[in-house]
């Protein structure tokens, strides 16, 4: 009986430490599009190059745009596809990393662009 309980405890412990991951492979993104960069709307704007991002099982294009960083000194780290995996872009700087949100920059772009 003791051997049975020990085996059961070890099996449960192994299952509790197991990691399961599920992903969807959609292959490499298409080639980057060539875009014309318009004149900056103001001195504190940063140009974000257009890029492909994973949207479910498809690639979606996010066109280049001017925007302001989320805080002074933040720099944009562009998204990349590496080793069969997609890594989203993000802002990084003295206040830490801020994950990219396509809704946030779209709204911010429109709001900031109209100020100049």
N, C-alpha and C positions, 0 to 999 in steps of 0.2 A: 504494500500500500504506500509506503514512504517513497519508493522509487517512482510510482505512478504520480504522486503529488509533486515530486521534484520535477519530473518531465513536464507535467502540466504547467508548473510555475515558469520553467525555462521557456516553454513554447509561448506562453502568454507574454513574457518579457520580450521575446524576440519580435512578436507581432506588434507590441506597443512601440518599439523602436524602429519599425519598418517605415520607409518613406515611399510614397507612391506619387508619381507625377504623370500628368496627362498633357500632351501637347498636340498641336495640329501643324503638320508640315505643309507649307504651301510653295516651297521652293524659293529660289532667289528672286529678288524684286526685279522689275524691268529696268532698263537703262535709265539713268537720270535724264530729265528733260532739260533742254536748253531754255533758259528764261532771260529776259531782259530785265536788268535791275534799274528801276526808276530812281530819280533823284530823291535823296532822303528828305522827309518832311520836316526834320528839325535836327539840331546838333546832337541830341542825346539818344537818337534812335540807332538801333542795331539791325543789320540786315540778316535775316534767317534764310539760308538757301532752301529751295524746294527739295522735297524728299518723298520717297515712298514709305508708307507705314502699313503694318499688318492690320487688317480689319476683318476679323474672323478668318475665313478661308481665302480672302482676296487681298490684293495690294491696292491701296488707295493713295492717290497723289495729293500732297499738301503743297500748294504753290508757295514760292518764296514771298516774303513780306517784310515790311519794316515794323518794328515794335520796340517798346522800351523794356529794358530788363526789369524783373520784379523788384529789385533793390539795387542801389548803387554798388558798382563793382562786380555784379554778377556776370558771369560769362556763359555763353551758350555752348554746350557740348552736343554736337549734332548726333542724330540717330545713325546707327550702322547695322549692317548685316554681316555677321562674322561667324564662321564655324557652323553654319546652318541655323543660326539663331538671330533673331531681331532684337536689338537693344534700342529702346526709345531714347529720344533726346531729352535733355534736362538742363536747367540752369544751375550753376554752381559758383560759390564764392564764400566770402567771409561769414555769411549767415547760414551757410550750409546748402545742401542740395534741395532743389525744388523740382519735383517731377513735372514733366510737360503735360498740359491738358489742352487738347485741341479746341475745346469750347472757350477756355480762358483766353488763349492768345487771339482767337478770332474776335471775341468781344473787345479785348484790350486794344487790338490793332485798330478797329473801327473807332473806338473812343479816342485813342491817342492821335490817330491820323487827322481827325477833324479839328484838333486844337491848334494846328499850325496852318 
